[in-house]
Amino acid sequence: MTEKTNPLKIISRGIRPLLGSVLLLILVISLSACRDLLKDNPSPPFDPPLQKRIDQSWDPFQHGKDLNIQFSHLSLEDGLSQSTITSILQDSQGFMWFGTMDGLNRYDGYEFTVFKHDPTDPNSLSQNHILSLYEDSQGVLWVGTEGGVLDRYDPNQKTFIHFGQD
């Protein structure tokens, strides 16, 4: 049987454009359904990006003027424990937290406080290599470390409680 007379080849050539149209229709219907879901719940399913909290009155677009925004380069000389930053978080109190491969750094706008693992202190950071930082809805800081241990920071005691450590 030749390709011109083979019924399967003829059918498959006719189905390809139809299949593409059907897939496109499914995509349009799916996107339409998602749009309808967002209409019912206008707030996004995630938190907005971190906002400047140290001075809430700061408005980058005030009076439509371009502002001269100045950036500061924070380094080891300023008290940062290491120059390789692995994670950044601004907490609800306005502190900036920087995870590094050599400790956790809290910056108050003036100076750093460095938290490191101390083998003689079970309430110190579980490891120095920080992978992630997260603040929950109660304002609790969670620190994810390279070893898979999750540390919860107690700001009153300036100590850490470890989860997932043997």
C-alpha positions in Angstrom: 0.0 0.0 0.0 1.4 3.4 -0.9 1.4 6.5 1.3 -1.3 8.0 -0.9 -3.7 5.1 -0.5 -2.9 4.2 3.1 -6.0 5.2 5.1 -4.1 5.6 8.4 -1.7 8.1 6.9 -4.6 10.0 5.4 -6.5 10.1 8.7 -3.4 11.1 10.7 -2.7 14.1 8.3 -6.3 15.2 8.9 -6.2 14.8 12.7 -3.1 16.8 13.3 -4.6 20.3 12.6 -7.7 19.2 14.5 -5.7 18.0 17.5 -3.8 21.3 17.6 -7.1 23.2 17.5 -8.5 21.0 20.3 -5.4 21.6 22.5 -5.6 25.4 21.8 -9.3 25.4 22.8 -8.5 23.5 26.1 -5.8 26.1 26.9 -8.2 29.0 26.3 -10.9 27.4 28.5 -8.4 26.7 31.2 -7.1 30.3 31.2 -10.6 31.6 31.2 -11.5 29.5 34.2 -8.4 30.8 36.1 -9.3 34.4 35.3 -12.8 33.8 36.7 -11.3 32.4 39.9 -9.2 35.6 40.3 -12.3 37.7 39.9 -13.8 36.1 43.0 -10.6 36.6 45.0 -8.8 39.7 43.8 -5.9 39.3 46.2 -3.1 37.1 44.8 -2.4 33.7 46.4 1.0 34.9 47.5 2.3 37.8 49.6 3.4 40.9 47.7 7.1 41.7 47.5 8.7 43.1 50.6 8.0 46.7 51.2 10.2 49.3 52.8 9.2 49.2 56.4 11.8 51.3 58.2 10.1 54.5 56.9 6.6 53.7 55.7 6.1 57.3 54.5 8.7 56.9 51.8 7.1 57.3 48.4 9.3 56.8 45.3 6.8 58.6 43.0 6.0 61.6 45.2 5.0 64.6 43.1 6.0 62.7 40.0 9.7 63.6 40.5 12.6 61.4 39.9 14.4 60.9 43.2 18.1 60.4 43.7 18.1 57.0 45.3 21.3 56.1 47.0 22.5 52.6 47.6 25.0 51.5 50.2 27.4 48.7 49.7 27.6 46.7 52.9 30.7 44.6 53.3 32.9 42.6 55.7 34.3 46.0 56.9 30.7 46.9 58.0 30.4 43.7 60.0 28.8 41.3 57.5 30.1 37.7 58.3 30.7 36.8 54.7 30.4 38.5 51.3 28.4 35.7 49.6 24.7 36.3 50.4 22.5 33.3 50.0 19.2 34.8 51.2 17.7 38.1 52.2 14.6 39.0 54.2 13.2 42.2 55.7 11.1 41.3 58.7 8.0 43.0 60.0 10.1 45.0 62.5 12.1 46.5 59.6 15.3 44.5 60.3 17.2 43.2 57.2 18.4 39.6 57.5 21.1 38.2 55.3 21.9 34.5 55.2 25.4 33.7 54.2 27.6 30.6 53.9 29.2 31.7 57.2 26.3 32.7 59.5 23.1 34.8 59.8 23.4 38.6 59.8 20.8 41.0 61.1 21.2 44.6 60.0 19.3 47.4 61.9 20.3 50.2 59.5 23.4 51.0 61.5 25.2 47.8 62.4 25.2 44.1 62.0 24.5 41.4 64.6 26.0 38.1 63.5 24.6 34.7 64.6 26.8 31.7 64.1 26.9 28.0 65.2 28.7 27.5 68.5 29.3 23.8 69.2 29.3 24.5 72.9 25.9 26.2 72.8 22.9 24.1 71.9 20.8 27.2 71.4 23.0 28.7 68.8 22.4 28.5 65.1 22.4 24.8 64.0 24.8 25.5 61.1 26.5 28.5 59.5 25.5 27.8 55.9 22.1 29.5 55.5 19.9 28.6 52.6 16.6 30.3 53.2 14.9 32.8 55.5 11.1 33.1 56.1 8.9 35.1 58.5 5.5 33.6 59.3 2.3 35.4 59.9 3.1 35.6 63.7 6.4 37.4 62.9 8.5 34.3 63.7 11.8 34.1 61.8 12.6 30.7 60.3 16.1 29.8 59.1 16.7 27.0 56.6 20.2 25.5 56.8 22.3 23.4 54.4 22.0 20.3 56.6 18.2 20.4 56.3 17.7 21.7 59.8 15.1 24.4 60.3 15.9 26.9 63.0 13.3 29.1 64.7 14.6 32.3 66.1 13.5 33.5 69.6 14.2 37.3 69.5 13.7 37.7 73.3 16.4 35.2 74.2 18.4 35.6 70.9 18.5 31.8 70.7 17.4 29.2 68.2 15.2 26.1 68.4 16.1 23.4 66.0 13.7 21.2 64.0 14.8 18.2 62.0 18.1 17.7 63.9 18.9 14.2 65.1 
